[in-house]
Amino acid sequence: MVLISKMMRTGVAATLLLAGIVTGAHAFSGAGGTATGVGGGGRYALRITGKIVCTSCSLDEVRKAQPDSYHLYQLTHKNGQVVVEVKMVNDSARWSALTWPPRLWVRAENNVFQQLIAEQNVSKDVKITGILNNSRTFDVLGVDVQG
């Protein structure tokens, strides 16, 4: 009986110790929404300011036509693609670490992506809000076309 009691106390102590370690590690990693580490699975909004260069075109086509243009990114969605010249990102370190090569898959509501590929928005400034995942998938949450 004493042996069973001692084993149970040891088991409970070990469980509490592991629970404390796991909880501390989880809090340190920032899981759950606010991780700032590049390699972490943090999910927080990036805000990108840029210009829509062209729709229904490829990054290679734009580079051939405009060899002096920089910071070009191709965003590909199931309903089309767009090339955007990125001027500013609120977390440029994360953006730079996860966007090479500069072609990203986009998940977005159809009406949100339509704002990006609308012909009348070519050459206009745009603000894109989304979540960039480690899988190089950009979940676009909102698009604000300027002008």
Buried (B, 14 or more C-beta within 10 A) or exposed (E): EEEEEEEEEEEEEEEEEEEEEEEEEEEEEBBEEEBEEBEEEBBBEBBBBBBBBBBEBBBEBBBEEBEEEEBBBBBBBEEBBBBBBBEEBEBEEBBEEBBEEBBBBBBBEEEBBBBBBBEEBBEEBBBBBBBBBBEEBBBBBBBEBEE
